[in-house]
């Protein structure tokens, strides 16, 4: 069944590293036809946020959906990094999943995204 397959994939894609002080405040998934999108939002006591978005493509292909207005910074180990107005976004593909992670510290963002999947 689609939802249990997607849930299993999400469990394998959960990050192995979350910076100290951040706690999970919201986790939800939603179906969008060809893919299921999971959002995990972490926050610390100062209001800093880490947002992790994982899309699992049911029909077997991954499509890049990085917004055109983001400014490309670099590529490292197959991950694309972009500058956002108040932070950074990392994007990578892994099998039938795409992962997009937002955080305000580029070095820690790289550690987080390296340990996903």
C-alpha positions as CSV (number, residue, x, y, z in Angstrom):
1,X,0.0,0.0,0.0
2,X,1.2,3.5,-0.9
3,X,1.1,5.1,2.5
4,X,3.0,2.4,4.3
5,X,5.6,2.3,1.6
6,X,6.1,6.0,1.8
7,X,6.2,5.9,5.6
8,X,8.9,3.2,5.5
9,X,10.9,5.4,3.1
10,X,10.5,8.4,5.4
11,X,11.9,6.4,8.3
12,X,15.0,5.7,6.3
13,X,15.4,9.3,5.3
14,X,15.1,10.8,8.8
15,X,18.3,12.9,9.5
16,X,20.9,11.2,11.7
17,X,22.0,14.6,13.0
18,X,20.0,17.5,14.5
19,X,21.9,20.4,16.0
20,X,21.8,20.7,19.8
21,X,18.9,22.7,21.2
22,X,16.5,22.0,18.3
23,X,13.3,20.0,19.1
24,X,10.7,18.6,16.7
25,X,7.6,20.8,17.0
26,X,5.7,19.7,13.9
27,X,5.7,16.6,11.7
28,X,3.2,15.8,9.0
29,X,2.7,14.2,5.6
30,X,0.4,14.9,2.7
31,X,-0.3,13.1,-0.5
32,X,0.1,15.0,-3.8
33,X,-0.8,12.4,-6.5
34,X,2.5,11.1,-7.7
35,X,4.3,11.8,-4.4
36,X,3.9,12.1,-0.6
37,X,5.5,15.1,1.1
38,X,6.7,14.9,4.7
39,X,7.6,18.1,6.6
40,X,9.5,18.1,9.8
41,X,9.9,21.4,11.6
42,X,12.4,21.8,14.5
43,X,12.8,24.9,16.6
44,X,15.0,26.1,19.5
45,X,14.2,28.3,22.4
46,X,15.3,31.4,20.5
47,X,12.9,30.7,17.6
48,X,15.6,29.4,15.1
49,X,14.0,26.9,12.8
50,X,15.2,23.8,10.9
51,X,12.8,22.7,8.2
52,X,13.2,19.3,6.5
53,X,11.0,18.4,3.5
54,X,11.1,14.9,2.0
55,X,9.2,14.0,-1.1
56,X,8.7,10.3,-1.9
57,X,7.7,9.7,-5.5
58,X,5.3,6.8,-5.8
59,X,5.6,6.4,-9.5
60,X,9.4,6.1,-9.5
61,X,10.9,9.4,-10.6
62,X,12.3,12.4,-8.8
63,X,11.9,15.9,-10.1
64,X,13.9,18.9,-9.0
65,X,11.6,21.6,-7.7
66,X,14.0,24.2,-6.4
67,X,12.4,27.7,-6.8
68,X,14.1,29.8,-9.4
69,X,14.4,32.8,-7.1
70,X,16.9,31.0,-4.9
71,X,20.6,31.9,-5.4
72,X,22.8,28.9,-6.1
73,X,26.0,28.8,-4.0
74,X,27.7,25.5,-4.6
75,X,27.4,21.7,-5.1
76,X,29.1,19.3,-2.8
77,X,28.8,15.5,-2.8
78,X,25.7,15.6,-5.0
79,X,23.9,18.2,-2.8
80,X,23.0,21.6,-4.2
81,X,23.2,24.6,-1.8
82,X,21.2,27.8,-2.2
83,X,21.1,31.1,-0.4
84,X,17.7,32.2,1.0
85,X,16.7,35.5,2.4
86,X,17.4,34.4,6.0
87,X,19.4,31.2,5.7
88,X,20.4,28.4,3.4
89,X,18.7,25.5,1.6
90,X,20.3,22.2,0.7
91,X,18.7,19.9,-1.9
92,X,19.6,16.3,-2.8
93,X,18.0,13.3,-4.4
94,X,18.2,9.7,-3.0
95,X,16.4,6.9,-4.8
96,X,12.7,7.7,-5.1
97,X,13.1,10.7,-2.7
98,X,14.1,14.3,-2.9
99,X,15.2,16.1,0.3
100,X,15.1,19.8,0.9
101,X,16.5,21.2,4.2
102,X,16.5,24.8,5.4
103,X,18.7,26.2,8.2
104,X,20.4,29.4,9.1
105,X,23.9,27.9,9.5
106,X,25.5,26.5,6.3
107,X,28.1,24.4,8.1
108,X,25.5,22.7,10.3
109,X,23.1,22.4,7.3
110,X,25.8,20.4,5.5
111,X,26.2,18.1,8.5
112,X,22.4,17.6,8.7
113,X,21.9,16.8,5.0
114,X,25.0,14.5,4.8
115,X,23.3,12.3,7.4
116,X,19.9,12.0,5.7
117,X,19.3,8.7,4.0
